[in-house]
Amino acid sequence: MGQLRTLFGGFDSLLFIGVMGLSFMGLVTMYSHVGENEFFNRQLLWIGLATVALFLAIIPDYRFLRLGNTAFFLYLGTVALLILVLIIGEITLGAQSRFDFGLFSFQPSDPAKLILIIVLAKYFAKRHEMIGDFRHIVVSGIYALGVFGLVFIQPDFGSAIILFFVWLGMVLVSGIKLRHLLTVFLVGAVVFGLMWQFVFFDYQKERILTFLDPLSDIQGAGYNAYQSTVAIGSGQWFGKGIGYGTQSKLLFLPEYETDFIFAAYAEEWGMFGVLLLFGLFIVVISRLLKYAIEGATNFERLFAAGVSILFIAHFFVHIGMNIGLLPVTGTTVPFLSYGGSHLLTEFLAVGMVMGMRRYAPVRYQGSSVLEA
């Protein structure tokens, strides 16, 4: 019993309750009183496997990640997988982004986000005393660009945007100077202009333009965004009830179990359920940010901060997309959306943060993420 307490000493029951609560909300939103419940049954299995992965992830001593070349080799392996999926990956909805293994598929862009967090956490932690040097922003940007570019050309625009926000967020918490931040945004604007001219596909441009006026093409590019807002509005205060969402279950809302899970959830749970969802998400993020302050070293602090940034980016990009404030990019909600790859990655990330608690100091000083 004492050994188990040692192995799982970092377990955080409040964080675990928040994660499982969000997963439960997503699971029951996939339940339907009409027809089969294929997504519900599969998601139930994935949640079980992801929970096992979370507990296993608590056990290792992650100090090895800030020593040696382990993080770099993980990065190289991730890049290799992203290249391989472009060669032999399955094409789904126009994107070549996953490996099909028959019983299940694997999307390497999901764990790539976690690996990028590990690499950036190690890079910035080793150089925190010289973080004001602009070249460190450039080098970290090259690491991010390696996975960003490979994910973008799949094309998986949603995951690429999340990777960008992970990099930007970690650059910010690492202590970037204001003038460097402005330079980054200027370079980003130039890059976006070039990508718009030479890289973006027509359908991606159409999505971006449609979000400025979603109702301009309801039967075409604006259809998904319009149906999403209809679903959310129809939920009113207390929703239509679990399994009774007409927009989602009658397939007026495409991909309701993934890209539009928030709209499907809001339709069935109403405003009351949305407030509950936000409450649970705040619990999860607040616990992660707590460990971003109390971590053993800068690496652990930056890792917890990076995981927080990953979840926040997914959450607000997805909701912004569902309510018509952002273009439809195909992003998931952490723990809520259907899918094994992203769910395993998210549970694994939470388990790793818990595992790093075991050797965190009891007392800590300072209020910044990076400390001397």
Disulfide bonds with the S-S distance in Angstrom:
none
